[in-house]
Amino acid sequence: MIDLYSSDENTHPHSISLKRLDRAIALSQGQFCLIFACCNSVSLRSQIVKQLPVNLSGDIYHLFLQPSVKTLYTTMQQSLQNKQPDALMILGLESVISIEQLLTATNFVRDDFRKDFAFPIILWVNDEIMQKLVRLAPDFKNWAASTIRFQMINEPVATPDLAYQLI
C-alpha cells in the first residue's frame, strides 16, 4: 500500500486531494459541512478511506449504505443514534437500488441535515452519482464548497460541461 500522506506531491497525484480532504474535515469540526469526494475506482477509494483517519485525531464514523436504503437522512439518524462524531464518511451510494428516490428525498429534507448534524459529512460519489446529484438534488449538492477528486492516473479528467451534457 502506498502511503498517500508521506508521498511527495510530485510523485503521487492523490496527495494534494487527500490533503484537501483532510483539511476540509479538520476546519469544519463541530459544524455542518458537506464534502463530496469523487472517485470512480473502488480500490483507490478503499485505500484512501483506510489512510484518512491516520492523520486525524478525531472520530470518523463510517456508514456503508445498503442497496435497499430509501433515504439518506433517516439512515444517518438511525445509524448514529444521536451520536455526534467528529466526521461522518458515507460510502456505497453507487450500490443503492433506488438512488433517484434517495437523492430526491435528500434534497427535500436538506435543511434537516444542517440543523441536526453538526459535523462534516463526506459523501463518496463517482461521476455517475455526481451527475444524478446535479439533476435530482441540486440544492443539497450546492451546499458542498467543491468536489475533491481522486482519479486513477490514466482516467480522463471530468469537466463540468461534460457532467451537464451527460445528464
Buried (B, 14 or more C-beta within 10 A) or exposed (E): EEEBBEBEEEEBBBBEBBBBBBEBBBEBBEEBBBBBBBBBBEEBBEBBBEBBBEBBEBEBBBBEBEEEBEBBBEBBBEBBEEEEBBBBBBBBBBEBEBBEBBBBBBBBBBEBBEEBBEBBBBBBBBBEBBBBBBBBBEEBBEBBEEBBBBBEEEBEEBEEEEBEEEE
